[in-house]
Amino acid sequence: MLSPVSVAVLTLLVAMSSIQAGASVAKRLFPLVGAQGATALRLFFAALMLLAFWRPWRQTLTRKELLAVAVYGAALGGMNLTFYLALERIPLGIAVAIEFTGPLAVALLSTRRPIDFVWAFLAMAGILLILPLSETSKALDWMGVFWALVAGTCWALYILFGQRAGASVHGGTATSLGMAMAAVLVCPLGVAHAGRGLLDVSLLPMALGVAVMSSALPYSLEMIALKRLPARTFGILMSLEPALAALSGLVFLREQLTLIQWAAIGCVILASAGSAATSKPGVAAAPEAVS
């Protein structure tokens, strides 16, 4: 019989694996509707699912609360769009590793302990190994790296504004309205890029699959895990996400990484896990990526 903590750990691992599997499915949509169209489909269906489940209209929000949720939603939409633009150009594992610098920066900038300089150095070393600065990495697309860095910045903003929105608004309400705002902002870009291609009924199974695997399912599983796991444990486990992304890219997309790129992902994982492991007790873990 598994303990509640063991169940929570398995639940979180399934949630992270689901997100990366969803990203792999989304990448298959890119040749058909582009990264913009895939993002629009994902956010549109995810918003419908979350709105139907949480029914946020039952809660009356003040203008200040609505503004906080709107900014949170804008950060969420920007994170999803720029991550998919990166994923269109570079491997999944690399994109996630670079994007991870966003929440890692939030965690490191909030403290001034000597040990945090070690984690910052490891993270920078990982990014330098990833950047296409040498012959071994010249095949990596610079624009893909750029969009992944922007996605990381949006993830950092998502964390900061998400905390503000969640401070006064129910978590489910903030998430569903934030996702709806993200869809409102990104869907016009998807329509402008893909046009009527978004109405192709044959894309519906993949679009729904991405929305479920990347949003609806992992959100639900995370809520179960967060109730049973200490914030520090949650953060350490989340640090495995770049590795899960790389494995997902290898299995589902046949994306082969070099030894240097695996080493770079390892540096980012160690930096994130180290930061979480040495954080002060009671510090909240960063929200899960929804990219």
Summary of the structure (lengths in Angstrom):
residues: 291
radius of gyration: 18.2
end to end distance: 33.6
largest distance: 57.1
contacts: 1074
relative contact order: 0.23
helix: 82%
strand: 0%
